Amino acid sequence: MEPQLIFWPVLAQIALTIFMFIRIAIVKARSLKAGDVDLSRRALHPDAWPDYVLQVTNNVRNQFEMPVLFYVLALGLWALGEVNVATLALAWLYVVSRVAHAYIHTGSNIVKYRLKLFQLSTLALVGLFVFAVRAML
């Protein structure tokens, strides 16, 4: 298996992050145009923005939490020569679950569904971690 294949899910996760940055710009512009923002508080106070903006803002912040571990693990697996069908499947499972999580987080925001997807992505990350540890031993 070609080791560089691990970078396709990495690029997909990066694309999700870029997409969410674009989305936050769009929803913030829309909320400003609609007059839904407390202009005197917007720079320092998240509660100055309406909930639909906070949903996207919170998701953007999420893209810099657990995904950072994913990036490090993917790079580590590549460097260790541990890119195989299982690690690639886990990497794609991680990304697909993060995309679904972002979709729900910025849409219906039903916490029980978000939680299930978060748990699934965490399990995929744990699996990648186990492969990395095994490769180190």
C-alpha positions in Angstrom: 0.0 0.0 0.0 1.2 3.5 -0.8 2.0 5.3 2.4 1.1 8.7 1.1 -2.6 7.6 0.9 -2.9 8.5 4.6 -2.7 12.2 3.5 -6.0 12.0 1.5 -8.1 11.8 4.8 -5.8 14.5 6.2 -6.5 16.8 3.3 -10.2 16.0 3.6 -10.1 17.1 7.3 -8.3 20.2 6.3 -10.9 20.9 3.6 -13.6 20.6 6.3 -11.8 23.2 8.4 -11.5 25.6 5.5 -15.2 25.0 4.6 -16.2 25.9 8.2 -14.1 29.1 8.0 -15.9 30.1 4.9 -19.2 29.2 6.5 -18.5 31.3 9.6 -17.7 34.3 7.4 -21.0 33.8 5.5 -23.2 33.4 8.7 -21.5 36.4 10.4 -22.0 38.6 7.4 -25.7 37.5 7.2 -26.2 38.2 10.9 -24.6 41.6 10.6 -26.7 42.5 7.6 -29.9 41.3 9.5 -29.0 43.4 12.5 -28.8 40.4 14.8 -25.5 41.4 16.4 -24.8 43.6 19.4 -22.2 45.7 17.6 -20.7 47.2 20.8 -20.0 43.7 22.2 -19.2 41.6 19.1 -15.4 41.8 19.3 -15.0 40.3 22.8 -18.3 38.7 23.7 -19.6 35.6 22.0 -23.1 36.2 23.4 -23.3 39.3 21.1 -23.9 36.9 18.2 -27.1 35.0 17.5 -27.2 31.2 18.2 -26.9 30.2 14.6 -23.5 32.1 14.5 -22.4 30.5 17.7 -23.1 27.0 16.4 -20.7 27.5 13.5 -18.2 29.4 15.7 -18.2 26.5 18.2 -17.7 24.0 15.3 -14.7 26.0 14.0 -13.2 25.8 17.4 -13.8 22.0 17.4 -11.7 21.7 14.3 -8.7 22.7 16.3 -9.2 20.3 19.2 -9.3 16.5 18.4 -8.3 16.9 14.8 -4.9 18.1 15.9 -4.3 14.6 17.3 -5.5 13.1 14.1 -3.0 15.1 12.1 -0.1 14.1 14.4 -1.2 10.4 14.3 -1.5 10.4 10.5 2.0 11.9 10.1 3.4 9.5 12.7 1.8 6.4 11.0 3.3 7.6 7.7 6.7 8.1 9.2 6.6 4.7 10.9 5.6 3.0 7.7 2.3 1.9 9.4 -0.1 2.9 6.6 -2.2 -0.1 5.8 -5.8 -1.0 5.0 -6.8 -0.8 8.7 -5.1 2.5 9.5 -6.5 4.0 6.3 -10.0 2.8 7.0 -9.7 4.3 10.6 -8.5 7.6 9.2 -11.4 7.8 6.7 -13.9 6.8 9.5 -12.5 9.6 11.6 -12.9 12.2 8.8 -16.4 11.0 7.7 -17.6 11.0 11.3 -16.2 14.6 11.8 -18.0 15.8 8.6 -21.2 14.3 9.9 -20.6 15.8 13.3 -20.0 19.3 11.7 -23.2 18.9 9.6 -25.3 18.2 12.7 -23.5 20.7 14.9 -24.1 23.5 12.5 -27.6 22.3 11.5 -30.1 20.6 13.8 -27.6 20.5 16.6 -29.2 17.5 18.2 -26.7 16.7 21.0 -27.4 12.9 21.2 -26.5 12.5 17.5 -23.5 14.7 17.8 -22.3 12.7 20.8 -22.6 9.4 18.9 -20.5 10.8 16.1 -18.0 12.3 18.5 -17.7 8.9 20.2 -17.2 7.2 16.8 -14.5 9.7 15.8 -12.8 9.2 19.2 -12.8 5.4 18.8 -11.3 5.8 15.3 -8.6 8.1 16.8 -7.9 5.5 19.6 -7.5 2.9 16.9 -5.0 5.0 15.1 -3.2 5.6 18.4 -3.0 1.8 19.1 -1.5 1.2 15.6 1.1 3.9 16.2 2.0 2.5 19.6 2.2 -1.0 18.1 4.5 0.3 15.4 6.8 1.9 18.0 7.2 -1.3 20.0 
